[in-house]
Amino acid sequence: MALLGAIVNGLCIITGTLIGKLFSRIPDRIKETVMKGIGLAVTLLGIQMGLKSEQFLIVIFSLVIGAVIGEWLDIDKRLNGVGDWLEKKIGGSGGGVARGFVTATLIFVVGAMAIIGALDSGIRGNHSVLYTKSIIDGFTSLILATTLGIGVLFSFVPVVLYEGGIALFATQIERWVPSELMDSFIVEMTATGGLMIVAIGLSLLEITTIRVANLLPAIVVTAILTSVLYIYM
């Protein structure tokens, strides 16, 4: 079942969030320090991923072109709009639900494990990567929920749709994509996604605000540029 890994990932996010809500009454000072700790960890993870690039020009061009496309589509505004809609539906206020939804969605979606794990689920029927990611996301959602609230829970929807869509696509991918090209894409996608994760970390640390969602098209651009380089080089 190609979708099993994605479904387990979604269930772990839900479970982690609900457990995290039990600890939501901890003092604000502790919440602030915990959030800064998460920000530092996320930033370090992103740096480690970013350093994996073998063709850094692909990463640069992907981010530049992706940013132009993302700003034109205004993905960040649309994603925040979904968060605001959720907030109204559950009677929240102050933008907490929206922030929790957007932040968690970006953390869980932007990263190599989501794509690699989903590809493994679809191509080989091996869900081990997504199972590992599920455990990590479960603990992360628990921690995020203590500071960002119930909005974190709703991130399971885009996560399941994203990973599930890739897994279904991957069931046919071996017919069309050479393994060498796939390996090259994964390396550059990891680096590109890593820089986006650094941006998420900087936002959590409140050092700067970057519209990370508007950089998401860079993942698609990375696939295109990697393919072009593979064909003509």
C-alpha positions in Angstrom: 0.0 0.0 0.0 1.8 3.1 -1.3 0.0 5.5 1.0 0.6 3.7 4.3 3.7 5.7 5.2 2.0 9.0 4.6 -1.0 8.0 6.6 1.1 6.9 9.6 3.0 10.2 9.4 -0.3 12.1 9.6 -1.5 10.0 12.6 1.8 10.6 14.5 1.4 14.4 13.9 -2.2 14.3 15.3 -1.1 12.2 18.3 1.9 14.4 19.1 -0.2 17.5 18.9 -2.9 16.2 21.2 -0.3 15.1 23.8 1.5 18.4 23.5 -1.8 20.2 24.3 -1.7 18.6 27.7 1.4 20.6 28.5 0.1 23.9 27.1 -0.2 25.5 30.5 3.5 25.6 31.2 4.9 29.1 31.9 5.4 31.4 29.0 9.1 31.9 29.9 9.6 28.1 29.4 7.6 28.1 26.2 9.8 30.9 24.8 13.0 29.1 25.6 11.7 25.9 24.2 10.8 27.6 21.0 14.2 29.2 20.7 15.7 25.8 21.2 13.6 24.4 18.4 14.7 27.3 16.2 18.3 26.5 16.9 17.9 22.8 16.1 15.9 23.5 12.9 18.6 26.0 11.8 21.4 23.5 12.3 19.5 20.8 10.5 19.0 23.1 7.5 22.7 24.1 7.4 23.7 20.4 7.4 21.3 19.7 4.5 22.4 22.8 2.6 26.0 21.7 2.6 25.2 18.4 0.8 24.9 20.2 -2.6 27.2 19.1 -5.4 26.0 21.7 -7.9 25.4 24.8 -5.7 24.5 26.9 -8.8 21.4 24.7 -9.2 20.5 25.6 -5.6 21.0 29.3 -6.2 19.0 29.4 -9.4 16.3 27.2 -8.0 15.8 29.5 -5.0 15.8 32.7 -7.2 13.4 31.3 -9.8 11.3 29.6 -7.2 11.0 32.8 -5.2 9.8 34.7 -8.3 7.2 32.1 -9.0 6.2 31.8 -5.3 5.8 35.6 -5.0 3.8 35.7 -8.2 1.5 33.0 -6.9 1.7 34.4 -3.4 1.7 30.9 -1.8 2.5 32.3 1.6 -0.7 34.4 1.6 -2.8 31.4 0.5 -1.3 29.2 3.1 -1.9 31.8 5.8 -5.4 32.2 4.4 -6.1 28.5 5.1 -4.7 29.0 8.6 -7.0 32.0 9.2 -10.0 30.0 7.9 -9.2 27.2 10.3 -8.9 29.7 13.2 -12.3 31.1 12.5 -13.8 27.6 12.2 -12.5 26.5 15.6 -13.1 29.8 17.3 -9.5 30.8 17.8 -8.1 34.3 18.0 -4.9 36.3 17.8 -3.5 34.3 14.8 -2.2 31.5 17.0 -3.9 28.7 15.0 -2.8 30.1 11.7 0.8 30.4 12.9 0.9 26.9 14.3 -0.6 25.5 11.1 1.8 27.3 8.7 4.9 26.8 10.8 4.3 23.0 11.3 3.3 22.5 7.7 6.5 24.0 6.4 8.7 22.1 8.9 7.1 18.8 8.0 6.9 19.3 4.3 10.1 21.0 3.4 12.9 18.5 3.8 14.5 15.5 2.2 12.8 12.8 4.2 9.3 13.7 3.0 10.3 13.3 -0.7 12.8 10.4 -0.3 10.4 8.5 2.0 7.4 9.0 -0.3 9.5 7.9 -3.3 10.6 4.8 -1.4 7.0 4.0 -0.5 5.9 4.3 -4.1 8.8 2.6 -5.8 9.7 -0.2 -3.4 6.8 -0.3 -1.0 9.3 0.4 1.7 7.9 2.7 4.3 10.8 2.7 6.8 11.9 6.3 5.9 8.5 7.7 6.4 8.0 5.6 9.6 11.2 7.2 11.0 10.0 10.7 9.8 6.7 9.9 11.5 8.4 9.4 14.9 10.4 12.6 14.5 7.4 14.6 13.4 5.4 13.2 16.3 7.8 14.5 18.8 8.3 17.8 17.0 4.5 18.3 16.8 4.3 17.6 20.6 6.9 20.3 21.3 5.4 22.8 18.8 1.9 22.2 20.2 3.0 23.3 23.7 3.9 26.8 22.3 1.9 27.2 19.0 -1.3 25.4 20.0 -3.8 23.2 18.2 -3.0 24.7 14.8 -0.1 22.3 14.5 -2.6 19.4 14.3 -4.1 20.5 11.0 -0.7 20.3 9.3 -1.4 16.6 8.9 -3.6 17.3 6.0 -1.0 18.9 3.6 1.6 16.4 4.8 -0.6 13.4 3.9 -1.6 14.9 0.6 2.0 15.9 -0.3 3.6 12.6 0.7 0.7 10.5 -0.6 0.8 12.3 -4.0 4.5 11.7 -4.4 4.1 8.1 -3.4 1.4 7.5 -6.0 3.5 9.3 -8.7 6.5 7.2 -7.7 4.7 4.0 -8.5 5.3 4.9 -12.2 8.5 6.9 -11.9 11.0 4.1 -12.6 9.7 3.8 -16.1 10.7 7.4 -17.0 13.5 8.6 -14.7 17.0 7.1 -14.7 18.4 6.2 -11.2 21.4 8.5 -11.7 19.1 11.5 -12.4 17.0 10.6 -9.4 20.1 10.5 -7.2 21.3 13.8 -8.4 17.9 15.4 -7.9 17.7 14.1 -4.3 21.1 15.6 -3.5 20.2 19.1 -4.8 16.7 19.0 -3.5 18.1 18.2 -0.1 20.3 21.2 -0.2 17.6 23.5 -1.5 15.1 22.3 1.1 17.9 22.7 3.7 18.2 26.4 3.0 14.4 26.8 3.4 14.6 25.0 6.7 17.3 27.5 7.8 14.8 30.3 6.9 12.2 28.5 9.1 14.7 28.4 12.0 15.6 32.1 11.7 11.8 32.9 11.8 11.4 30.8 14.9 14.3 32.6 16.5 12.6 35.9 15.5 15.8 37.0 13.8 14.1 37.8 10.6 10.8 36.9 8.8 11.1 35.1 5.5 8.1 34.0 3.4 9.3 30.5 3.2 6.1 29.2 1.5 6.9 31.4 -1.4 10.2 29.5 -1.9 8.5 26.1 -2.2 8.4 26.2 -6.1 12.2 26.0 -5.9 11.8 22.2 -5.3 10.1 21.9 -8.7 12.7 24.2 -10.3 15.4 22.0 -8.8 13.9 19.0 -10.6 13.8 20.8 -13.9 17.4 22.2 -13.7 18.8 18.9 -12.6 17.1 17.2 -15.5 18.4 19.8 -18.0 21.9 19.4 -16.6 21.7 15.6 -16.9 20.5 15.7 -20.5 23.0 18.2 -21.8 26.0 17.4 -19.7 
